[in-house]
Amino acid sequence: MNPARPEFVPDPSLSQAEMEELQRDIAEVARFEDEMDVLPETIAPAGDAPDSDQTTLGAGDDTTDAPLVAGVDQAFVDDKAVSAIVVLRNGEVIERVSAVERTEIPYIPGLLSFREGGAILAAFAELETDPDVVLVDGSGRIHFREAGLATHIGVTLDVPAVGVAKSLLCGTPEQSLDETYPEGTRIPIAADDSVETCPDRTLIGHAVQTRQYDSPNRYINPLIVSPGHRVSASSAADIVEATADGYKLPEPTRLADSYADEAKTAVNNPSE
């Protein structure tokens, strides 16, 4: 799978100002509405797909035309980024690939794609399948310039993408995220003056509580979910909930995280 918009391939040699300007250009062409082959209204939790001729993102569909859902995650070895992609259909892994690229710049908040994007695109170039939707470990529209890692990758490849982050980069949640929420809670996150490319109060994503402990003494923080490209904010949350499968992380990114660690070990021990 190769870039559809090569002009947006992240270039770590750019100055910070040039990187930020490229992100503004990406935000202008990113589409934060549903333009997927998988219709949002047919998305259902695993094992609970509705009777329909449309494809769903639930694991209960046995047909070979069920959607391909990819998860992307990263690991690091010294100055190298290890990108892993795992593709699932009906909850079964049908392909997984990895790639290793040298990181040219340090971590800079808001510019993650210029550090990790090269390894991610190298991994996508190894894929034989074409995912219907991609879940990326990182932000999408919840970003200072609406162009987080999921948006940058989604626009560059022109593939529906969802950002799944573990912490809030910017924006204002409708309710405090310091409270303990039951599983299934979904808290809207709106743009504020930290987001320079869209009006205040624009819905840019959700905090999604995919799992919670029953014990009052333990709690799980929600995921920060936002559209990356060709997916709406509500559908992005639907997809993450539908693929969580009993864990905090959606299954595609959970498996990609595990595979990234496996690939990282191979980099550390190339003779094994």
Secondary structure, DSSP 8 states (H G I E B T S, - for coil): ---S-GGGS--TTS-HHHHHHHHHHHHHH---S---SS-GGG---TT---S-SS--SSTT--STTS--EEEEEEEEETTEEEEEEEEEETTEEEEEEEEEEE--S---TT-HHHHHHHHHHHHHTT-SS--SEEEEES-SSSSTTS--HHHHHHHHHT--EEEEESS--SSEESS-TTS---TT-EEEEE--TT-TTS-TT-EEEEEE-----SSTT-----EEEEEEES--HHHHHHHHHHH-TTSSS-HHHHHHHHHHHHHHHHHH-TT-
